[in-house]
Amino acid sequence: MNDNIDNIGFGNRVQGGSCGPWPLSGRTRVFCIIGSPVSHSMSPAMHNTAFECLALDAVYVPFEVTDLSRAVRGLVALGIQGASVTIPFKEAIMDLVDEVDETAAKIGAVNTLVIEKGTIKGTNTDWIGAQRCLEDLLPIRGHRFVVLGAGGAARAVLYAVTRQGGEAVVVNRSVKKGRALADEFGVTFFPFTAIDRINADCLVNTTPVGMHPYEHESPVSDTVVRRYEAVVDVIYNPLKTLLLAQAEAAGCGVASGVEMFVYQGVKQFELWTGQKAPVERMKEAVYNRLLNQ
Ligand SMILES: NC(=O)c1ccc[n+]([C@@H]2O[C@H](COP(=O)([O-])OP(=O)(O)OC[C@H]3O[C@@H](n4cnc5c(N)ncnc54)[C@H](OP(=O)(O)O)[C@@H]3O)[C@@H](O)[C@H]2O)c1
C-alpha cells in the first residue's frame, strides 16, 4: 500500500476537511484499485473524496499487485466490495472473475469489479467516460471520429462512438492490430501514413504519445490538427499535452483525459454505492492531485 497518506486521499480525514466528519468503523466498506504500478493513481484521492463528501463509512486503497489470481481470491476473502482494475490487468482479469458483462466482453477489458455475496462481476466504465468526454465537445451521432491507437483506451472510445451512432476510423502504428480492431467494430482502418488524407470532425488520441515524461512529443503535425473541429487526448498527465496545445492554437475544441477518467470513476462509485456521485468534488480532487504531484 502507498506509504504517503496524503497520496491516497486521506488528507482531509487526517487534517479535518470541508466535507467531514468521515470516520472509519468496524463496519467500514473497503474498495480498492489493483494494478502495477498504482502509486501514482488518482483513483484513491477521487473515490475517498466522494466517500467523505457523502459521509459514507467506506474507504478506497491502492494495492500494487504482482500475482493477479491470488490477489483476486484475496478480494473475496477480505470482504472487499469493489475494485478498479488498471494496467496491466484489464484483460487478464476477465478469466479470473465469476461473470463478465456484455459491455466488458465487447470492449475486451474489465476496469471495474463489483463483489456481492462472494461473486465477482466484471464490467467496464471507461467507455462511459469516453462518451461523456466526446459529448461535451460535439454530438457523437452524425460526426466522424478518428481514433489514434488500437489498445484498451481505443476500444472504449470505439465502443462509445459506435454505440451512439457516430462514425469511426481507426489509425494505428501497427497495421495488423489496427485493421483487426477496425474489423471487430465494423469501422474503417487507415495506416498512420494516410493521416493527412482523412476527413473527420474529431481526432481522439488514445496512444501514450505525449504522456509524461515525453511531453515534447505529439502523435500528429500542426497541419493534421488543423483539419479537425475538435481534439481529445485521453492522456491526463500532463493536463495539457502538446497535441492539445496544437489544437488550441488551431482554434479546435479540446478535452483532456481528465474528463474521461473522472466519469469512468463516477460510474464506478454509483455501481458500488448506489448513490449519486459528487462529480464536481471528484473532479476537483483529481485536478488537485495532478497540479500538486
Ligand atoms: N483518461 C482515461 O480515463 C484513460 C483510460 C485508459 C487509458 N488512458 C491512457 O490512454 C493511453 C493508452 O492506454 P491503453 O491502455 O490503450 O494502452 P495500450 O493498450 O498499450 O495501447 C496503446 C496504443 O498506442 C499505440 N502506440 C504506443 N506507442 C506509440 C507510438 N510511439 N507511436 C504511435 N502509436 C503508439 C500502440 O500502437 P501499436 O499497436 O502499434 O503498438 C497501441 O495501439 C495511456 O496514455 C493511458 O494512460 C486514459
The ligand as an ORCA input file, in Angstrom:
! r2SCAN-3c Opt
* xyz 0 1
  N      -8.370      9.137    -19.470
  C      -8.620      7.901    -19.145
  O      -9.567      7.599    -18.397
  C      -7.772      6.799    -19.727
  C      -8.233      5.468    -19.667
  C      -7.420      4.476    -20.223
  C      -6.189      4.819    -20.792
  N      -5.780      6.106    -20.800
  C      -4.496      6.477    -21.425
  O      -4.523      6.038    -22.768
  C      -3.201      5.746    -23.219
  C      -3.200      4.362    -23.881
  O      -3.588      3.383    -22.951
  P      -4.006      1.913    -23.444
  O      -4.376      1.162    -22.229
  O      -4.940      1.996    -24.589
  O      -2.576      1.392    -23.984
  P      -2.275      0.137    -24.921
  O      -3.347     -0.882    -24.792
  O      -0.869     -0.226    -24.653
  O      -2.369      0.722    -26.435
  C      -1.520      1.748    -26.849
  C      -1.739      2.035    -28.356
  O      -0.927      3.165    -28.672
  C      -0.072      2.857    -29.757
  N       1.250      3.446    -29.547
  C       2.053      3.269    -28.477
  N       3.193      3.964    -28.624
  C       3.091      4.590    -29.844
  C       3.948      5.446    -30.574
  N       5.154      5.818    -30.086
  N       3.539      5.903    -31.776
  C       2.321      5.537    -32.279
  N       1.483      4.699    -31.644
  C       1.859      4.250    -30.431
  C       0.045      1.360    -29.804
  O       0.267      1.028    -31.167
  P       0.763     -0.439    -31.645
  O      -0.493     -1.254    -31.769
  O       1.424     -0.176    -32.942
  O       1.703     -0.928    -30.582
  C      -1.321      0.897    -29.275
  O      -2.229      0.774    -30.320
  C      -2.310      5.846    -21.982
  O      -1.677      7.097    -22.021
  C      -3.285      5.769    -20.820
  O      -2.823      6.457    -19.674
  C      -6.558      7.092    -20.297
*
